[in-house]
Amino acid sequence: MIHLAHVTKTFGATRAVDDVSLAIARGEIVALVGENGAGKTTLMRVAAGELAADAGTLAREGRAELVHQHFMLVNELTIAENLALTHPGFRFTTRRGIEREAEAAIAASGIELRGVARRVAELSVGERSKLELIKAIARRPATLILDEPTSVLTPAETEELFRVMRRLAGEGTAVVFISHKLPEVFAVAQRIVVMRNGRVVAESMAQDTNAQSLANAMVDRATAQPRDRATGRAGGEIVAIVGVAGNGQTELAARLRDEQPGAAHIPEDRTRDGIVAELTIAENLALRNARWRPREARAHAERMIARYSIRARGPLQRAGDLSGGNQQKVILARELERTRCHPERSEEASRPTRAPGPSLTLGMTPQIVAAEPTRGLDIEATRFVHEQLRAEAANGASILLITSDLDEAFALADAIQVIYRGRLSERLTPAEAAEQIGRLMAGVA
């Protein structure tokens, strides 16, 4: 059980949590939803004891575990060793003894994760997410807080997680599910709480509300004005690569990044490959520049903060202090701005290229490679990213969109290819893909 009363938390001039009161009972699954930067994670860090509130009170029964959206693992250690680091019940000190206890902890969690002797650096993104969940569950918390846990999971892994959440709640654990995916929220949560601009703005039982009402509550309509889209040019195209995670998408993006360094690259893991958290916004925006000119970099950052609606205190704010959505906007600003005003785009887009690897023929040469560009983003941030990609295509850019979100692929793509075990299907129109995508993703010829 957790009871927060009139909690406030500020960072400099930013009030991340503003007089919030919230109670979570034992055995309850509560979804906490809202835009990136709405204060959800900060509030739950206070609830877990990671941050001290500036005002208000916290009452909590038992231990609370917060599973962060960004992994907190030691890549050089094995699965078993990572579990042993944080599990108070491990008794053995020999390698095999630690591995046996790790296997027992994984089995007890109800989450499938094999090969405890594998190093974390060798794991897929989904497997790392599973390990973080197992670490938290193994400590038997009274309250389990999950921050965007499904952002890197396949549909089957997501359903596995939901079964575990329901079982833990049935055993008396309070579960908080931070998410922006409303279908998933309705699939698992009993109660839904909406935050916006640091405040709780709506709260109801799941059966008493609907997705449209929640979406309306999540978005600040005063700042969600439609933006002009580029028109009047022949345009490029957006080709989407879709498939179940682990079929070669990450490797494809990495090879394109290495072999086409002049293209814009939006990485799937923004905290690992997109920004340097310890550097300022201005420094991150200048990472691709040949020379560092502080005055020019600061002026450029001020323009980008305004152009890309980055919610920040200024160009000298650390990028690591931004919300996930605003970090993504910094990456978009850096990568998209450097590829603008290239008249050769249309000619480039017409030339097919053979990407590295077996059967990876693309029907275009991408100027922009966007890998999972909206992963972990809320509705408004996702809309912004989609607008930027559409505008770039309208201005002549050829864009390769690598995504596990089928709705995103169908919303944006002019053509779709399915990747399965490192191989790409032929190019399909969205209508053709709608008929064949399930079969192709399952590898059925």
PyMOL commands that set and color helices and strands:
alter all, ss='L'
color gray80, all
select helices_A, chain A and resi 40-48+79-86+95-109+120-122+125-138+155-170+182-188+206-208+211-218+249-259+270-274+281-285+294-307+319-321+324-337+345-349+379-394+406-412+430-441
alter helices_A, ss='H'
color red, helices_A
select strands_A, chain A and resi 2-11+14-24+29-33+55-60+64-67+143-147+174-178+191-196+199-205+237-242+264-266+353-354+361-362+368-371+398-402+415-420+423-424
alter strands_A, ss='S'
color yellow, strands_A
deselect
rebuild
show_as cartoon
